[in-house]
Amino acid sequence: MNDTEKTKIFFEFLKLRDEAISLHNELLNQPEEIKKNLPFKKLSITQANIVYLLANFLSEGVKCLQIGEIAKMEGVNNSTLTQPVVQLAKMGIIRRFQKEDNLKNVYVELTDYGKSLWEKQQSTRQDFLKERFLNNYTAEELLLLKENQETFINIISRLKIISIKNK
């Protein structure tokens, strides 16, 4: 196979990938009856991102994050997060605090209430997706999908490694 044919195949692959992403986004688009049951539906994008980051870090064993760390991950200034953090704290979803050994920095963590809302949010979404998958795919199709995804990720990971080596 020559370079022209390889290039053509690669661009066909990119087109298929874009179609897969579009279908994936469509699949995850929840109907209104599901959305109205999501606890965080009224949060701003920034507030939802703060909760998402705290929940994901908590699942990795990190109990709290410094506001500056969140700002860095979000690509914004610390002051941009002040209002959303204050609002989340007023709602009882997060707790703001300073550590005794470092009064300069403000930290936030999910409250028990925030954790329970996050769990309800995730559970509602997972139930929705589980129902869609169970009702529309056979076990064999899901296994095939998983195997192909693993192959896809392995092949794409090689591109990442090549990119790192070429820097």
Stockholm file with secondary structure:
# STOCKHOLM 1.0

chainA/1-167         MNDTEKTKIFFEFLKLRDEAISLHNELLNQPEEIKKNLPFKKLSITQANIVYLLANFLSEGVKCLQIGEIAKMEGVNNSTLTQPVVQLAKMGIIRRFQKEDNLKNVYVELTDYGKSLWEKQQSTRQDFLKERFLNNYTAEELLLLKENQETFINIISRLKIISIKNK
#=GR chainA/1-167 SS CCHHHHHHHHHHHHHHHHHHHHHHHHHHCCCHHHHTTCTTTTSCHHHHHHHHHHHHHHHTTCCCEEHHHHHHHHTSCHHHHHHHHHHHHHHTSEEEEEETTEEEEEEEEECHHHHHHHHHHHHHHHHHHHHHHHHHCCHHHHHHHHHHHHHHHHHHHHHHHHHHHTC
#=GC SS_cons         CCHHHHHHHHHHHHHHHHHHHHHHHHHHCCCHHHHTTCTTTTSCHHHHHHHHHHHHHHHTTCCCEEHHHHHHHHTSCHHHHHHHHHHHHHHTSEEEEEETTEEEEEEEEECHHHHHHHHHHHHHHHHHHHHHHHHHCCHHHHHHHHHHHHHHHHHHHHHHHHHHHTC
//
